[in-house]
Amino acid sequence: MNTANDSTQITHQYITVNGIRYHYAEAGKGPLVVLLHGFPELWYSWRHQLTALAQAGYHAVAPDLRGFGASEVTSLVADYSLFQHACDVKALIDHIGDGKAVLAGHDWGANLVWLMAQLYPETVSAVAALSIPFYPEPRDPAVIRRQWPSVFTNFERKGIVEAEFEKKPEGFFKGFFYGLSGNAPEGTIEKLYTKTTPDDRLLTSLPTTDALPAWLSQPDLDYYVNAYKKTGMSSALGFYRNTDADYPRLKEVYKKDIQQPVLFIGGAKEAAVRFGSTEPMKQVLPNLRKIILLEGCGHWIQQERPQELNTALIRFLNQEVKQ
């Protein structure tokens, strides 16, 4: 719990956002930095960053996005569109009252910060994106499916991933976290992106391990497993199940320039970096400050390399916010 003389401790808050109960963790005082998770994550994925940013003089906020963790779960798939998530985060920023914020996002949380930089340029003062680079041209989801017939397309199909999780909850998270990390054997990423039959599944495509990687403790794993047991998996997959609906609604927004200062950080062993997807950013982001690739790191940057990420993020914030 927070104490009167220590604002760097993590505390938890609940507010009503666009008609739902919304949970966020926060620490520190100062310029607002909002940290957005992806899948299968929670605010907890930013646990190492919240206190570090607070100690550096920032007000760090990490929500459980709609349908995740301690935030409310609703029944309609349409409630989990990327646009709806953007509206929720904008309302969160307005509630906190700072008016402007730096956004950092990981996985599809990075998609969310890219979109918010385009939708709300007056609110988003700078962007730090982890793992998912900015793509200058809007991409039709149907084209992506043809180009990348990966096991991740199963995320869009109701019931498949839910069944994998329900059958073996701890094994699901252990396999997912290990298989996409820098600890996984060479060739794992390529296998995930070369789905050959409709029956290919995520867990059967991932390597297995009995031991947890050093960066993930058993209590950490338990936190994720218990949270998802409470909410189920369907709401967390809502982003993927709205890609077809989001595309026509947002494709013109996706064409807008991003003028804010940008930092990109990726793991050298993850898909976007391995497949060369970071290069287009250099041509279309006029204020791209730096691309940092962490050698030996996989997808879970905040957890695999917290100290390196914290150093890079705080340096970026000090340059762009505390001028």
HELIX and SHEET records of a PDB file:
HELIX    1   1 TRP A   43  TRP A   46  5                                   4    
HELIX    2   2 ARG A   47  GLN A   55  1                                   9    
HELIX    3   3 VAL A   77  TYR A   80  5                                   4    
HELIX    4   4 LEU A   82  ILE A   96  1                                  15    
HELIX    5   5 TRP A  108  LEU A  119  1                                  12    
HELIX    6   6 PRO A  141  GLN A  147  1                                   7    
HELIX    7   7 VAL A  151  GLU A  156  5                                   6    
HELIX    8   8 ILE A  160  LYS A  167  1                                   8    
HELIX    9   9 PRO A  169  GLY A  179  1                                  11    
HELIX   10  10 THR A  188  LEU A  192  1                                   5    
HELIX   11  11 LEU A  202  SER A  205  1                                   4    
HELIX   12  12 GLN A  218  THR A  231  1                                  14    
HELIX   13  13 SER A  235  LEU A  237  5                                   3    
HELIX   14  14 TYR A  240  ASN A  242  5                                   3    
HELIX   15  15 THR A  243  LEU A  250  1                                   8    
HELIX   16  16 VAL A  253  LYS A  255  5                                   3    
HELIX   17  17 ALA A  271  ARG A  274  1                                   4    
HELIX   18  18 MET A  281  VAL A  284  1                                   4    
HELIX   19  19 ILE A  301  GLU A  304  1                                   4    
HELIX   20  20 PRO A  306  GLU A  320  1                                  15    
SHEET    1   A 8 THR A  11  VAL A  17  0                                        
SHEET    2   A 8 ILE A  20  ALA A  27 -1                                        
SHEET    3   A 8 HIS A  59  PRO A  63 -1                                        
SHEET    4   A 8 LEU A  32  LEU A  36  1                                        
SHEET    5   A 8 ALA A 101  HIS A 106  1                                        
SHEET    6   A 8 VAL A 124  LEU A 130  1                                        
SHEET    7   A 8 VAL A 262  GLY A 267  1                                        
SHEET    8   A 8 LEU A 288  LEU A 294  1                                        
END                                                                             
